[in-house]
Amino acid sequence: QVQLVESGGGLVQAGGSLRLSCAASGIIFSTYSMGWYRQAPGKQRELVADIPIGSSTNYADSVKGRFTISSDNAKNTIYLQMNSLQSEDTAVYYCNARHRVFSWQTFWGQGTQVTVSS
């Protein structure tokens, strides 16, 4: 059974920082692209950052220079360090795992709320 368990969300003031974690189980971690998505009220879910293969990373333009995605393969865990948070970053953040070959094998975490107060 595949599980993606997120943690680290919460309420923070604008300009503050949070670190999200996503622990994966039930998958062969090295065969999956891992990433973070977010969904704000009334908006579509959007990619925040991902690690598609190896050590390469992708970021949404809106978070470049502020957010950093990283991976600890020994712990089957990815992280999202979020600095200089803005009210526009308020959303539910979801962890995503997508098989690098069989892309239909995609899994989502339950989501963690990030609220940035201005």
N, C-alpha and C positions, 0 to 999 in steps of 0.2 A: 504494500500500500504506500503510495507516494504521499509525502507530507512536506509542505513548505510552511514553516512556522516563523512568522515575523514578530519582531519585538523592537522596542525603542521609540515608538511614537509618543506624542504628548503635546502639551501646551508650552509654547516658548514665545518670548517677546521678539519683535522684529530686531534683526541684527544678531540674534542668538544662534546656537548650534544644537544639532541633534545627530545621533548616529543610529541608524536602523540596522538591524541584523535579520538575516533570513537563514535558518538552518534547514537543510534539505535531507530527507531520508527516503529510502525506497527507490532511489535512482542511482545510476552510475554517474557520479557528479561530473567526471571529465568528459562525458559524451554529450553534455547539455550546455547550451548557451544560457547564461543566467542574467537576469536583469530586474530593474525596478520600473514600475509604471505608477501613474497616479491618476486619480479621478476626482475632480472638484465637483461640487453640486451643480447640476445642470450642464455639465460638460462631458465630452467623451474622454474615455481613458486614453492617456498618452504615455509614450515612452519617456522616461526620465534619463536612464542610463543603462547600458548593458555591456556584458563581456561576451562578444559573439564567439571568439575563438582565441586560444592562447592567452596572451596578456593584452590583446587589443581591447580598446574601450570606445564606446560611443556615448555622446551626451546630447541631450536636447540643448538647443542654443540658449534657452532661457536659464539653464543651470550651469553652463560652462564657466569654469573659474570659481564656482562656489561649491559645487558638489563633487565628491570623489567616490567612485565605485571601486571596491576591491574584493578579493576572494581569498579565502583560506581553504585550500583544497584538502588539507589534512583534517579539517573540521567540517567539510561539506557545507560551508557557510559563506555567504556574501554579505557585504556591508555597504551602506551608503552614508558617508559622512557629509552632512549638510551644514554649511557655514553661511553666514550672512543671510539668514533666512528672511524672507519677505512675506507679506500677507498673501501675495499671489501664490505662494507655495502651499497654502492651506489646501489639504486634500486627503483622501484615503490613499495610502501608498501600498501597492501590491508587489509581491515578489513573483517572478515568472521564471519558469524553466521550460526551455524548448529544445527538443532533441536536435542535434546539429545535422543529422541526415534525414531522419523521419520527423519532419517538422510538425506533423499532426499530433505527435506526442508532446502536448503542451499542458503544463500544470500551473495553477495559481495558488497563492497563499490566501488567507482569509482577509488580509488587509489590516493596516494599522493607521490610525488617525493621526495626522499631524496638523496642528492648529497654530498659526502664527498670529499673535495679537499685535496690532499697530499702536 
